[in-house]
Amino acid sequence: MQHPLDRLAAGLAASPLVRHLEGFFRDHPDLHMKDMTLEEAGPGRRVKLAGRWVVNFGSDSFLGLDRDPRVLAAVRDGLDHWGSHNGSSRAFSSVESNVRAEEKIAAWLGAESALIYPSVTLANLGALPALLTRQDAVVTDQYAHNSVQQGVKLAKASGVKTGQFAHNDPADLDRALKSLRPYRSALVAVDGVYSMTGTLAALVELRDVAAANDAVLYVDDAHGTGVLGSRGRGTVLDALGNYDNTVVVGSLSKAVSCFGGFVACPERVRFLLKLRSAPLIFGGPVPPPYLDAVCAAVDILDSADGDELRAALGRNMTRFCGGARGRGLPVIGGVGAIASVLVGDEAATLRAGRAVFDRGFYVQSVIFPAVPHHGGLLRVQVNANHQPTEIDALVGVLADVLDQHHPLPRVA
Ligand SMILES: Cc1ncc(COP(=O)(O)O)c(C=O)c1O
């Protein structure tokens, strides 16, 4: 008789997603670049990855704060002061740094309050089910981040009505909300910046439809935090002018270069989230040294220094997009820190990503399920501390590689 754990593994191996991915790894053993080891980091964005020194265009640390002496000093001082962890759920107690970091984030964003989770994934898994009951409904953009979709699945398991609408399509949002009526309350969950393409949510149009249907807008702004909007406050305030009827989720692990995620919302909602959010009650918090580092990073982001870093990032992104488009590459996004070069075919995407790596640059080769089938792309994360020469060289390599491996219908 088969051992139960072997039977379990065999059952999982037969699932469509695992078969698809294992098939890819088998058919293209030299191409896929997953699960690699980062062996050395620095200076700048140079890294030794899987045995090769490359310039890293796959870092979410968009402003280079992971190397800022003020952020590093805060982590060190935090370690000396608090130790490596306080080892208690926030349901019992929060270190003072946690309270201070939340106050700082709220003040920076101009929101009433903020609540920190150990990651954006846990914020979405914690907040979405906690904000809804079986009398309520939630609809998501079809391309909203996986962690938003997983949060919605948890809500659905407790009886919340769920639906989806076509990407960034206000008319389809209206249809989706109406199809779920009657509901007591509803959420419309979207990303502020779509992480695979770098494109923005149509926040004004979606907010208007949400408001017309008595629904609250829920924006996962992980990639907007620190980068977009005045003083890096993200996409929401700039687009909508206020946080009325909006819950915002932000990241502390990307441009902020620390660790965690947060929900910015009215104080009353924050209180309810603390009572109802399972990951906060039954899980541990962000380690205190990283909360001290969040305070230091937010001080930088909310200052002229932060403006300079965002300007440097903007210059680098303009250089990349201008150069790539000048070489006829089909580039999308490019508003914040993410621009993607469309390839389409999945094997061609992996081949191109590998060839770019072999020539000294790391960009992420993105294929299904992160993007739709045949929607493969090379995702370029531009950072403020990339050198202009590195950006120009990447553009040259991308153009050569795509000419060689996957001649594209070039944009005139
Ligand atoms: C839109 C969005 N939400 C959530 C996450 C997950 O964030 P975390 O790593 O903090 O869980 C990401 C990660 O890239 C993201 O792009």
The ligand as an SDF file (V2000), in Angstrom:
LIG
                    3D

 16 16  0  0  0  0  0  0  0  0999 V2000
    0.3930   44.2520   -5.1550 C   0  0  0  0  0  0  0  0  0  0  0  0
    1.1380   43.3630   -4.2010 C   0  0  0  0  0  0  0  0  0  0  0  0
    0.5500   42.9750   -3.0640 N   0  0  0  0  0  0  0  0  0  0  0  0
    1.1850   42.1780   -2.1920 C   0  0  0  0  0  0  0  0  0  0  0  0
    2.4690   41.7270   -2.4080 C   0  0  0  0  0  0  0  0  0  0  0  0
    3.1320   40.8380   -1.3940 C   0  0  0  0  0  0  0  0  0  0  0  0
    3.8670   41.6040   -0.5120 O   0  0  0  0  0  0  0  0  0  0  0  0
    4.6470   40.9420    0.7140 P   0  0  0  0  0  0  0  0  0  0  0  0
    5.9290   40.4190    0.1450 O   0  0  0  0  0  0  0  0  0  0  0  0
    4.8500   42.0320    1.6910 O   0  0  0  0  0  0  0  0  0  0  0  0
    3.7890   39.8450    1.2530 O   0  0  0  0  0  0  0  0  0  0  0  0
    3.1310   42.1040   -3.5790 C   0  0  0  0  0  0  0  0  0  0  0  0
    4.5040   41.6270   -3.8220 C   0  0  0  0  0  0  0  0  0  0  0  0
    5.1630   41.9170   -4.7750 O   0  0  0  0  0  0  0  0  0  0  0  0
    2.4400   42.9320   -4.5010 C   0  0  0  0  0  0  0  0  0  0  0  0
    3.0220   43.2900   -5.6460 O   0  0  0  0  0  0  0  0  0  0  0  0
  1  2  1  0
  2  3  1  0
  2 15  2  0
  3  4  2  0
  4  5  1  0
  5  6  1  0
  5 12  2  0
  6  7  1  0
  7  8  1  0
  8  9  2  0
  8 10  1  0
  8 11  1  0
 12 13  1  0
 12 15  1  0
 13 14  2  0
 15 16  1  0
M  END
$$$$
